[in-house]
């Protein structure tokens, strides 16, 4: 055979491979029609798309529908595992070990589901998949381009993942809520916008709904709600081929009727589909706020869904009564008698109410937790830890206050190189920070009821964390070390109790420079950072049923295993 004949035969074989092993979502579609809700954002980032998407999904699930979620992050990283918490907040670890955006944590908490790594789509994942296919010859010699190859891969990925059950039940979900990260108009999100433009026709308009989250600011002393940012944002979105079914308006105060009518007029949506999402006392009130504005009924009509509960709002007619309350300045944080919460949202309302009144009836002061970390400048870096503390506070009905301590503020130098401080027992002060920040950090430790040291990477702040662990142990204050926090607790004990002054961890090359009392696990890479830690749901066998950990987990038998998610070296 000539080289040309060999090449042609190879391409024919590859074509047959694609036809046979091609995307199951495309060639073997499930008989059930999936419904998709796309949530986009405009004007600025961090506007609240994740909470709105989670709240919408939670309402749909409460109606008896099966819901899954997808988060799209338009960055070139494969995942969030190697990103600084200052860049993108906390890395949320999933059961399968996937390192994802923190919004997936909101989805899991709101929906009580277990997502996997494929539920978080990044530009890096899409490009990596397409390039691998090109290297294997699966594009049959074609010129690989953003359109159609990247956009097609995005659509296939969404379809495939949307049909994966995440609630532990058999069968396909009913609805997939897709959050597109970033801001409409950013160059990074353009391939995904184009993919979603094509996707709406791929699945049919009766199966695709678009929510656009925009900002309605109030400028200075004027006090007027400005709609121009929302108008411009929707105009840009429509120019890209997507027209919103709902405009979700983020604001400090409830939308006035004039603002609602103006946005409806200039953004080409029905007045009832302009949904106000103003600041509320806690995020668990957002689903109730959306329900009050008839969002459940509107989505059901738009997507032709069949809920298993009565979704109509009793005492409300097309949102008019609610709008009258908002215009009159009524307290819309609370669900009033006119908007009686249905039985299928009652437990959620009770949780939101309980969050507001935590500790109010006990007469005790707040429990103060000193959070000693490395990324305290952005509290989203520790979002899951914060939520866990909030949930514990709500469960025990005790008000909790987190006092943030930057670990480096605790680190001392010998007296004489800088101004001294009288707060820290050693009489040492900081050379690189002000005495005020040093005093403040040690004052917080003195006054707190417990110390929590969360995870982190790198050498910076390690000595400060060791000092915090030592202070908690010596003064008999409760201490919780998570990941890095447990490492420094072991190092502190080895140094100050066992007498190994140079005790350190294998992870830190510049701290102590001596005996490693914490070493890498066998599966951990010492050279690569991405996805090389002990990640995901792992079993832990408890051999002593009389231990404290056994009692906490309810273990009564020797060798019984408990499962928890891991994220550590």
C-alpha positions in Angstrom: 0.0 0.0 0.0 1.1 3.5 -0.7 1.5 6.0 2.1 -1.6 7.8 0.8 -3.6 4.5 1.0 -2.3 3.8 4.5 -3.4 7.3 5.6 -6.8 7.0 4.0 -7.4 3.6 5.7 -6.3 5.1 9.1 -8.8 7.9 8.7 -11.6 5.5 7.8 -10.8 3.5 10.9 -10.8 6.6 13.1 -14.1 7.7 11.6 -15.6 4.3 12.6 -14.1 4.6 16.0 -15.8 8.0 16.5 -19.1 6.6 15.3 -18.9 3.6 17.6 -17.3 5.1 20.7 -18.6 8.6 20.2 -20.4 10.7 22.9 -23.2 8.7 24.5 -25.0 12.0 25.1 -25.1 12.6 21.4 -25.7 9.1 19.9 -27.5 7.3 22.7 -29.6 10.1 24.3 -31.7 9.1 27.2 -35.4 9.1 26.4 -36.1 11.7 29.0 -35.8 15.4 28.0 -33.5 17.3 30.3 -34.4 20.8 31.3 -31.6 23.4 31.6 -31.4 26.6 33.5 -28.4 28.8 32.7 -27.4 31.5 35.2 -25.2 34.3 33.9 -23.9 37.5 35.5 -23.3 41.0 34.3 -21.8 44.3 35.5 -19.3 42.8 38.0 -18.1 39.5 39.4 -19.1 38.2 42.8 -22.6 39.5 42.4 -24.2 36.4 43.9 -24.8 34.1 40.9 -23.8 31.0 43.0 -26.3 31.7 45.8 -29.1 32.5 43.3 -28.4 29.3 41.3 -28.3 27.2 44.5 -31.5 28.8 45.8 -33.3 28.2 42.5 -32.1 24.6 42.4 -33.2 24.1 46.0 -36.7 25.4 45.2 -37.0 23.0 42.3 -35.8 20.1 44.4 -38.3 20.9 47.2 -41.0 20.7 44.5 -40.2 17.0 44.1 -37.9 17.4 41.0 -34.5 15.8 40.7 -31.9 18.5 40.3 -28.2 18.5 39.4 -25.7 21.5 39.0 -22.8 22.4 36.8 -20.4 25.3 37.5 -18.4 26.7 34.5 -15.2 28.6 35.4 -13.6 30.3 32.3 -10.0 30.1 33.5 -7.2 28.0 31.9 -6.4 26.1 35.0 -7.4 22.4 34.9 -9.0 22.8 38.3 -8.8 25.1 41.3 -6.3 22.9 43.2 -3.2 24.9 42.5 -4.8 28.4 42.7 -4.1 30.7 45.5 -7.1 31.2 47.9 -6.5 35.0 47.3 -7.3 34.4 43.6 -10.5 32.4 43.8 -11.4 31.7 47.4 -11.5 28.2 48.9 -10.8 25.0 47.0 -13.8 22.7 47.6 -12.9 19.0 47.5 -15.5 16.5 46.2 -16.1 12.8 47.0 -14.1 11.7 43.9 -11.2 13.9 44.9 -12.0 16.7 42.4 -10.8 20.1 43.5 -13.4 22.6 42.5 -14.8 26.1 42.8 -16.3 27.0 46.2 -19.8 27.4 44.6 -20.0 23.6 44.3 -20.0 23.6 48.1 -23.0 25.8 48.1 -24.8 23.4 45.6 -24.0 20.4 47.8 -25.2 22.2 51.0 -28.4 23.6 49.5 -29.3 20.4 47.6 -27.9 17.7 49.9 -26.2 16.0 46.9 -22.7 14.7 46.1 -21.3 16.2 42.9 -18.1 15.0 41.1 -15.2 16.6 39.3 -17.0 16.7 36.0 -19.6 19.0 37.5 -17.0 21.8 37.4 -16.0 22.7 33.9 -13.0 24.9 33.2 -11.5 26.2 30.0 -8.4 24.2 30.9 -10.4 21.0 31.0 -12.1 21.7 27.7 -8.9 22.7 25.8 -7.0 19.7 27.3 -9.7 17.3 26.1 -9.9 18.8 22.6 -6.1 18.8 22.2 -5.9 15.1 23.3 -8.5 14.2 20.7 -6.5 16.1 18.1 -3.4 14.2 19.0 -5.2 10.9 18.6 -6.5 11.9 15.1 -10.1 11.9 16.1 -10.8 15.1 14.2 -9.9 13.4 10.9 -7.3 15.9 9.9 -9.6 19.0 10.2 -8.4 22.4 11.4 -9.3 22.5 15.1 -11.0 25.8 16.0 -12.9 27.4 18.8 -16.0 27.1 16.7 -17.1 24.4 16.1 -14.7 22.1 18.1 -14.4 23.9 21.5 -18.1 24.9 21.5 -19.1 21.4 20.6 -17.0 19.8 23.3 -18.6 22.2 25.9 -22.1 21.2 24.8 -21.3 17.5 24.8 -19.7 17.8 28.3 -22.8 19.6 29.7 -25.2 17.1 28.2 -23.2 14.1 29.5 -22.8 15.4 33.0 -26.4 16.7 33.3 -27.7 13.1 32.9 -25.5 11.7 35.8 -27.6 11.3 39.0 -26.1 13.0 42.1 -28.7 12.3 44.7 -28.0 8.6 45.1 -31.1 7.5 43.2 -31.4 5.6 40.0 -32.5 7.3 36.8 -31.8 10.7 35.3 -32.3 14.1 36.9 -35.1 16.4 35.7 -33.3 19.7 35.8 -29.7 20.9 35.4 -28.8 24.3 36.8 -25.7 25.7 35.0 -23.8 28.7 36.5 -21.5 30.5 34.1 -18.8 32.1 36.1 -17.3 35.5 35.4 -19.0 38.5 33.7 -20.8 38.6 30.4 -18.5 40.4 27.9 -15.2 39.1 29.4 -13.1 37.5 26.7 -12.5 34.4 28.8 -16.2 33.5 28.8 -16.8 34.0 25.0 -16.4 30.3 24.0 -18.9 29.3 26.7 -21.4 32.1 25.7 -21.2 30.9 22.1 -21.6 27.3 23.2 -24.7 28.1 25.2 -26.1 30.1 22.2 -25.9 27.0 20.1 -27.0 24.8 23.0 -30.4 26.6 23.3 -31.3 25.4 19.8 -29.7 22.0 20.3 -32.0 21.1 23.2 -35.0 23.3 22.1 -36.4 26.5 23.6 -38.9 24.6 25.7 -36.0 23.0 27.5 -33.7 26.0 28.0 -34.2 28.9 30.4 -31.8 31.8 31.0 -31.5 33.8 34.3 -29.3 36.9 34.1 -28.0 38.3 37.4 -27.4 42.1 37.3 -26.7 44.9 39.7 -29.2 47.7 40.6 -27.0 50.2 42.6 -28.1 53.3 44.5 -25.7 56.3 44.0 -24.8 58.4 47.0 -27.4 60.7 48.5 -29.7 60.6 45.5 -31.3 57.4 46.8 -32.6 56.4 43.3 -32.2 52.8 42.1 -30.2 53.0 38.8 -31.2 50.6 36.1 -28.7 51.5 33.4 -26.1 48.9 34.4 -28.7 46.2 34.0 -29.9 47.6 30.7 -26.3 47.6 29.3 -25.6 44.1 30.6 -28.7 42.6 29.1 -28.1 44.5 25.8 -24.6 43.0 25.6 -25.9 39.5 26.4 -28.6 39.8 23.7 -25.9 41.0 21.2 -24.1 37.7 21.8 -27.2 35.7 20.9 -28.7 35.0 24.4 -31.9 36.6 25.6 -32.8 36.3 29.3 -36.1 34.9 30.5 -35.5 36.3 34.0 -33.5 39.3 35.1 -32.4 38.8 38.7 -31.7 42.2 40.2 -29.2 42.4 43.1 -29.6 45.4 45.3 -29.2 46.6 48.8 -33.0 47.3 49.2 -36.1 45.7 47.6 -36.9 46.8 44.1 -39.4 49.5 43.8 -42.3 49.1 41.3 -40.9 51.9 39.1 -37.5 50.1 38.9 -39.2 46.9 38.1 -41.3 48.4 35.3 -38.3 50.2 33.9 -36.1 47.1 33.7 -39.0 45.2 32.2 -39.4 47.8 29.5 -35.8 48.2 28.5 -34.7 44.6 29.0 -37.6 43.0 27.1 -38.8 40.8 29.9 -42.2 40.5 31.5 -42.6 42.6 34.8 -43.2 39.4 36.8 -39.9 38.0 35.4 -37.9 40.9 36.9 -36.9 39.3 40.2 -35.6 41.4 43.1 -32.8 39.8 45.1 -31.9 42.3 47.8 -29.6 41.9 50.8 -31.2 39.7 53.5 -30.2 38.7 57.0 -28.8 35.3 56.0 -28.4 33.4 52.7 -31.0 30.8 53.7 -33.6 33.5 53.2 -32.8 33.8 49.5 -34.9 30.8 48.4 -37.9 32.2 50.4 -37.4 35.6 48.8 -37.5 34.0 45.3 -40.5 31.9 46.2 -42.4 35.0 47.4 -42.0 36.5 43.9 -43.6 33.4 42.3 -40.4 32.0 40.8 -41.5 28.4 41.2 -44.7 28.9 39.1 -42.8 31.0 36.5 -40.1 28.4 36.0 -42.6 25.5 35.8 -44.6 27.4 33.1 -41.5 28.3 31.2 -40.0 24.8 31.1 -43.2 22.8 31.1 -42.3 21.0 34.3 -44.5 18.7 36.3 -43.9 19.4 40.1 -45.1 17.0 42.7 -46.4 19.7 45.0 -48.7 22.7 45.0 -46.5 25.5 43.9 -49.1 28.4 43.9 -48.6 31.2 46.4 -51.7 31.6 48.5 -52.7 35.2 49.2 -50.7 36.6 46.2 -52.0 37.7 42.8 -49.3 38.1 40.2 -46.9 39.6 42.8 -49.0 42.7 43.4 -49.5 42.3 47.1 -45.8 41.7 47.6 -44.9 44.7 45.6 -47.2 46.9 47.7 -45.4 45.7 50.8 -42.0 46.5 49.3 -43.1 49.9 48.2 -44.5 50.7 51.7 -41.2 49.8 53.3 -42.4 46.6 55.0 -39.8 44.1 56.4 -39.5 41.7 53.5 -36.7 39.7 55.1 -39.5 37.8 56.9 -42.1 35.7 55.1 -45.4 37.3 56.2 -48.7 35.6 56.7 -49.8 36.9 53.3 -47.1 34.7 51.8 -47.7 31.5 53.8 -44.8 29.2 53.2 -46.0 25.9 51.8 -45.3 22.7 53.7 -42.5 21.8 51.2 -40.5 24.9 52.2 -41.5 24.9 55.9 -38.3 23.2 57.2 -36.2 25.6 55.2 -38.0 28.6 56.6 -37.5 27.2 60.2 -33.8 26.9 59.5 -33.6 30.5 58.2 -35.5 31.8 61.2 -33.3 29.8 63.6 -30.2 31.2 62.0 -31.5 34.7 62.7 -32.3 34.1 66.4 -29.3 32.0 67.3 -28.4 32.7 71.0 -31.0 35.5 71.4 -33.0 33.5 74.0 -30.2 32.0 75.9 -28.8 35.1 77.7 -25.2 34.0 77.1 -22.4 35.9 75.5 -21.0 34.8 72.1 -18.5 32.1 71.8 -15.4 33.6 70.3 -13.2 31.4 68.0 -9.8 32.6 67.0 -9.2 31.6 63.4 -5.4 31.7 62.8 -4.7 31.5 59.1 -2.6 32.6 56.2 -5.3 34.0 53.9 -7.4 36.0 56.3 -7.6 38.9 53.9 -10.3 37.0 51.9 -12.7 35.1 54.1 -13.9 33.0 51.2 -10.6 31.2 51.5 -12.1 29.4 54.5 -15.8 29.3 53.4 -16.5 25.6 54.3 -14.9 26.0 57.8 -17.0 29.1 58.4 -20.2 27.3 57.3 -19.4 24.4 59.5 -19.0 26.7 62.5 -22.2 28.5 61.6 -24.1 25.2 61.4 -22.6 24.1 64.8 -23.6 27.4 66.3 -27.2 27.0 65.0 -27.4 23.4 66.2 -26.3 24.4 69.7 -28.2 27.7 69.7 -25.1 29.6 70.8 -24.0 32.8 69.0 -20.5 32.5 67.6 -18.1 35.2 66.5 -15.0 34.5 64.4 -12.0 36.7 65.3 -9.4 36.6 62.4 -5.7 36.3 63.2 -3.1 36.6 60.5 -0.5 33.9 61.5 2.5 36.1 60.8 1.2 38.7 63.3 2.0 36.2 66.1 5.6 35.7 65.1 8.2 37.3 67.3 11.8 38.5 67.0 14.4 39.1 69.7 13.8 42.2 71.8 15.9 45.1 70.6 15.4 44.9 66.9 11.9 46.4 67.1 9.7 48.0 69.7 8.6 45.5 72.3 5.2 44.5 73.3 3.8 43.6 76.8 1.0 41.3 75.5 2.8 38.1 74.3 4.3 36.1 77.2 7.8 35.9 75.7 8.2 39.7 75.6 9.1 39.6 71.9 7.8 41.8 69.2 7.5 41.9 65.4 10.1 43.4 63.1 8.0 43.4 59.9 4.6 44.4 61.3 3.4 47.1 63.6 3.2 46.6 67.3 -0.5 47.3 67.1 -1.2 44.3 64.9 1.1 42.1 67.0 -0.7 43.2 70.2 -4.1 42.7 68.6 -3.3 39.2 67.5 -2.2 38.1 71.0 -5.1 39.9 72.6 -7.5 37.9 70.5 -5.8 34.6 71.6 -6.1 35.7 75.2 -9.8 36.5 74.9 -11.0 33.6 72.7 -12.8 30.5 73.8 -11.2 28.2 71.2 -8.4 28.3 68.5 -8.9 26.9 65.0 -6.0 26.6 62.6 -7.2 25.7 59.1 -5.3 24.4 56.1 -2.7 26.2 54.0 0.5 25.8 51.9 4.0 27.1 52.2 6.4 28.2 54.9 4.9 31.6 55.6 3.2 31.9 59.0 4.2 28.4 60.2 6.0 29.7 63.3 3.0 31.9 64.2 0.7 28.9 64.0 3.0 26.8 66.2 2.8 29.6 68.8 -1.0 29.6 68.6 -1.0 25.8 69.1 1.4 26.1 72.0 -0.7 28.9 73.6 -3.9 26.8 73.3 -2.2 23.7 74.8 -0.6 25.5 77.7 -3.7 27.5 78.6 -6.0 24.5 78.1 -8.1 26.1 75.4 -9.9 23.9 72.8 -7.8 23.6 69.6 -8.9 22.3 66.2 -6.2 21.8 63.6 -7.3 21.0 60.1 -4.7 19.8 57.6 -1.8 22.2 58.1 -3.3 23.0 61.6 -2.8 19.4 62.7 0.7 19.4 61.3 1.7 22.4 63.4 0.1 20.9 66.5 2.3 17.8 66.1 5.3 20.0 65.5 4.5 22.1 68.6 4.1 19.0 70.8 7.3 17.5 69.5 9.3 20.7 70.2 7.9 21.7 73.6 6.9 18.3 75.2 9.2 15.8 73.6 12.2 18.2 73.6 12.9 18.0 69.9 13.6 21.7 69.3 14.1 21.3 65.6 11.0 19.3 64.9 9.4 20.1 61.6 7.5 18.6 58.7 8.7 17.2 55.4 6.5 19.7 53.6 8.5 22.7 55.0 12.0 23.0 53.8 12.9 26.2 55.5 11.3 25.8 58.9 13.4 24.2 61.7 15.7 22.5 59.3 15.7 19.4 61.5 13.8 16.3 62.4 10.7 15.5 60.3 7.9 14.5 62.7 5.3 14.7 59.8 6.2 13.0 56.6 4.5 12.7 53.2 2.1 9.8 52.6 3.2 7.3 50.0 0.8 8.5 47.3 1.8 12.1 47.6 4.1 13.6 44.9 7.0 15.7 46.2 7.4 17.6 43.0 4.0 18.2 41.5 1.3 20.1 43.3 -1.9 19.6 41.2 -4.1 16.7 42.3 -1.3 14.9 44.1 -2.6 15.2 47.7 -4.8 12.7 49.6 -8.1 13.9 48.2 -11.7 12.8 48.3 -13.9 10.5 50.4 -11.7 8.0 52.3 -12.5 5.3 55.0 -10.9 5.6 58.4 -10.9 2.4 60.6 -11.4 3.1 64.3 -9.9 0.3 66.4 -10.8 1.6 69.9 -14.5 2.0 70.4 -13.8 3.7 73.8 -11.9 6.6 72.2 -13.2 10.1 72.0 -13.3 10.0 68.2 -15.3 6.7 68.3 -17.9 8.4 70.6 -18.1 11.4 68.3 -18.9 9.2 65.3 -21.0 6.7 67.2 -18.6 3.8 66.6 -19.3 0.8 68.9 -17.3 -2.0 67.3 -13.6 -2.6 66.9 -12.5 -2.0 63.3 -15.6 -0.1 62.3 -14.9 2.4 59.5 -16.2 6.0 59.0 -15.9 8.0 55.8 -14.8 11.6 55.5 -13.4 13.8 52.8 -9.7 14.3 52.8 -7.6 17.2 51.5 -4.0 17.0 52.8 -0.5 15.7 52.3 
